Structure formats: C-alpha cells, structure tokens
Amino acid sequence: MKAILYAAKSTEDVHGSIETQLADCRALAEREGWGVVEDYQDEAASAYKGNRGPGLAAALDCVERIGGTLIVQHSDRLARGDGKRAQHLVEICLRAIKGDFKLQSVQDPATFDNLVMAVVMGERNTEDSRRKSAATQSGKRRAWERGDFPGGPTPDGWVAISRKPTKVRLDPDRIKIIRLVGELSDQGWGDPSIARELNRRGLQTQGGSAWRRRRIQDLLTNALYYGGVMWHRDDPDREINWDTSFPTPWTREDFERRMRARPGTDGHRSTGRPHTNHALAGLAVCAYCMRQGRRSVMRPITSSYRRKNGTRQRTYVCGHVQDFTGLCHAPRIDAELVDTHVINGLQRYLGDFEAWQEQLLSGYASERHRLGRDLRNALRNCEEQERICERIDRAIGLAETDAEAKAAMRAAGAAHEELERRQRRSRAAQDALDGVPQRSTGRCHARLLQRAERRDPRQTGGGRHTRPG
C-alpha cells in the first residue's frame, strides 16, 4: 500500500504545527507498513472560510492517480466547511469512493469507516470552527475595549518586546522618520511632496521600498500613531478607543488637528473613477525605470472627463509617477495610439497559426502514441494477473490439507491485491490517454481575436465596463 501525507494550518505556521502533523502521519504509515510516496501541505489556508489551498488539490490528485491512502492527522485538516462557503468533509469522502482510494486519520480513524460518520464529523468540524470564529471575534473586541496594542505584524515605528498581550516600544531608528513625516505635514507639505522628500533623502519604508503618497496618507491617518486603537479602519463609524497605554510619537490633539486640515474624503479609496479597457493593462512596464534597474508597471488611467463623442482619454503612466515618489519622470503615454498598434499587429505577434496548429497536432499524436503503448502494456499485465488468480483459485479447491489450503488462500489474497493494483494502473493510463485531445481546432485563435476586438481602443465609451479575460 502506498501512502500520501497531508498537513494544513489555517494561519501562518509559526510553531511548527505542520511538521508535527506530518510526523504523526508518517508514524501511522510506518506502523501499517505503508510506503510514503509524497507529502503535501497548505499554510495560511482556512478550511472554514474557504477550501484548502493547492496542496490538498495536489494530494488528492496524486492519491487518486496511484490508488493509495491519504493520511491526515485529523479529519478537520481536510475540510471544515458547511458545503456552501467551503467544502464539506463528506464531499472528499465521496471523491475517495469514486476515485478508488482511501482516507485515514491519526486522531479520529473511525470518521472514514462510512459516509454517516463522515457527515457527523464534518458537521462537528464546521460547528467547531464556527464557535472558534465567534470566540476569536469576541476576544478581539475585548482587547480593543481594553486598549491593547493590536496583534499581528508590528507597524513601522515600533518593536515588539512581548506577545499575548502585545507589548511594544518605540524603534529609535524608525521613529525619527515617522516624526519627520509629521513635521513636514505640519509645515504644510502635501502627501506627494513628503514622499518625494523622503525618497530624495534616501529614506525607505520598513520593507525597504520607496515611499509613496498612499503610504504617507495611511501613516498620517492611522489613529494608532496618536495613541488610539481603531476597531476597523474601513468601518464608516470609525470607532476609536483612546484609553491606551503604549508609547506613541504623536498625541490625540495632533490627530484631531491634522484630520481637520485634511480633505473630508481623505483616507478612503475612491471608487467613482470610470474603468475602460486597456489592451496592455498589467503587461506594460516603464522603460525608464528598467534602465535605472527598477521594474515598475505602467498603470492604466482613464480620464473622468467625457468628450463630446462620448469617449474618455486613456493613458498609461508609470507607477512611480502616479504615486509621486520622485524616482521617475517619464511622461504619460497615449493608450489609444499604443493599443491600436498592438491590436493591428496581433496576427503578426501570434505568428503563423497554421504552423503552430500543425506542431500542436503532432505533439498530441506523439503523446497519444506513448500513452496508448503504456495502456496496452497495462492491459496485458492485467490479463496475465487474471490468469494467475484463476490458477490459484483452482488450487484452493484441489488442496488436500488445511496447511495447503491456507497457503493457497494467502497466495490468492496477494494475487488479487496485485490484480487490483494493475487494474488501477490501467485505469490511470486510460484516464491520461483520454485527457490528451485527439485533434486541435481554431477555437483558441478565434477566442484571441474576439478578445482583441473587445479591447479595441475605438470602443471606449463611458460607464463601467467589465475587463475581458
């Protein structure tokens, strides 16, 4: 029997939980005498708010292909959902039945004895996650009411000295930069000007990147730097608890004064700018930044002004220019002119489609020939093993003593297990062969041309459009 190991953690694994899970699974496989083929894992992938990550998908595909056993520490490592928002445990059990593989748990082995147990344990896992989620939310609310410093990554300007509850002190190196931002703001500097000035002085953010306008704005509007803990920064009520005791660079009076001096909509992301299609959105990069050793994506910009013919001006602009970092001064590029050249030359960029299709067809034919040969060999092996099983079954009836009968029965059991393994290999070969297309069509080429037509820069009317594919 071959075994696949799987471990998962809903949050970041800072205490080595995944390694412990894999060790427990490996110990079970050794006790049962199963050979471990591979192990998979998912980190920071909740099974209650959504399905597990690509690790579980790969593990299920692997065990389904080889027909072995998937081992987990507990059934809740596979699924915790209610079947609507996230996958229910019984769905994975049904897949195991259809895929002819087994599921095994170290801590709750009876879960996979039958579907009834899987349904019951799946409901228990869901309810357990629901209870934990409510308890966590209540705990966060109590911590906010106490004025505790928020958990998670320590913001720029502080250094954590303990956890649970989080205790911090001011970082003497970083707090100088934070206070400089406040001084420049009090002198009347705008957010873009502050970002340019910090970059001119060679100062960087905590992560080592350039300062941007949005980063300055978020820093100056964050109540945490003034001694207040905000319940949710996106909350329209903006609940702030000022009864705190951790050290801060500024005071509540500074917060109120700076908020009065800022525009009323500052601190909230605008959603009123219309969106139109840009052919190179997310693809074009700034040539000036590339020559300076940086990589900056050209951002698509659509003007809010509507022309008399109903269209809007569309341009591409470097991200550093839009964020006022002062690191790039490349001019804006007319998107209509660039997109027209790209779309008109799409056929040339794609190359000779007929030759490409012919090459693709020859590759499919070669792959089908190889898989067909493997399938024929697997079927011959199955037929040979079936004949062996028939001979052993006849030998059981011809046994004269109990010892001969027991030996023949043991041989028959091993022979039938080998037959099942060969049959699984033949089914896997058949599935692989069915997965290779027998012929290629021009649908993909037509789809590309349709997408190009939808991105035609001449069709740039107002309103919000959905970006194709």
C-alpha positions, 0 to 999 in steps of 0.5 A: 500500500502506498501512502500520501501525507497531508498537513494544513494550518489555517494561519501562518505556521509559526510553531511548527504545527505542520511538521508535527502533523506530518510526523504523526502521519508518517508514524501511522504509515510506518506502523501499517507498513505503508510506503510514503510516496509524497507529502503535501501541505497548505499554510495560511489556508482556512478550511472554514472560510474557504477550501484548502489551498493547492496542496490538498488539490495536489494530494488528492490528485496524486492519491487518486492517480496511484490508488493509495491512502491519504493520511491526515492527522485529523479529519478537520485538516481536510475540510471544515466547511458547511458545503456552501462557503467551503467544502464539506468533509463528506464531499472528499469522502465521496471523491475517495469512493469514486476515485478508488482510494482511501482516507485515514486519520491519526486522531479520529480513524473511525470518521472514514469507516462510512459516509454517516460518520463522515457527515457527523464529523464534518458537521462537528468540524464546521460547528467547531470552527464556527464557535472558534470564529465567534470566540476569536471575534469576541476576544478581539473586541475585548482587547480593543475595549481594553486598549491593547496594542493590536496583534499581528505584524508590528507597524513601522515605528515600533518593536515588539518586546512581548506577545499575548498581550502585545507589548511594544516600544518605540524603534529609535531608528524608525521613529525619527522618520515617522516624526519627520513625516509629521513635521513636514505635514505640519509645515504644510507639505502635501502627501506627494511632496513628503514622499518625494522628500523622503525618497530624495533623502534616501529614506525607505519604508520598513520593507525597504521600498520607496515611499509613496503618497498612499503610504504617507496618507495611511501613516498620517491617518492611522489613529494608532500613531496618536495613541488610539486603537481603531476597531476597523479602519474601513468601518464608516463609524470609525470607532476609536478607543483612546484609553491606551497605554503604549508609547506613541510619537504623536498625541490625540490633539495632533490627530484631531488637528491634522484630520481637520486640515485634511480633505473630508474624503481623505483616507478612503479609496475612491471608487467613482473613477470610470474603468475602460479597457486597456489592451496592455493593462498589467503587461506594460512596464516603464522603460525608464525605470528598467534602465535605472534597474527598477521594474515598475508597471505602467498603470492604466488611467482613464480620464473622468472627463467625457468628450463630446463623442462620448469617449474618455482619454486613456493613458498609461503612466508609470507607477512611480509617477502616479504615486509621486515618489520622485524616482521617475519622470517619464511622461504619460503615454497615449493608450489609444495610439499604443493599443491600436498598434498592438491590436493591428499587429496581433496576427503578426505577434501570434505568428503563423497559426497554421504552423503552430496548429500543425506542431500542436497536432503532432505533439498530441499524436506523439503523446497519444502514441506513448500513452496508448503503448503504456495502456496496452502494456497495462492491459496485458499485465492485467490479463496475465494477473487474471490468469494467475488468480484463476490458477490459484483459485483452482488450487484452493479447491484441489488442496488436500490439507488445511496447511495447503489450503491456507497457503493457497488462500494467502497466495490468492489474497496477494494475487488479487491485491496485485490484480487490483493494483494493475487494474488501477494502473490501467485505469490511470493510463486510460484516464491520461490517454483520454485527457490528451485531445485527439485533434486541435481546432481554431477555437483558441485563435478565434477566442484571441481575436474576439478578445482583441476586438473587445479591447479595441481602443475605438470602443471606449465609451463611458460607464463601467465596463467589465475587463475581458479575460 
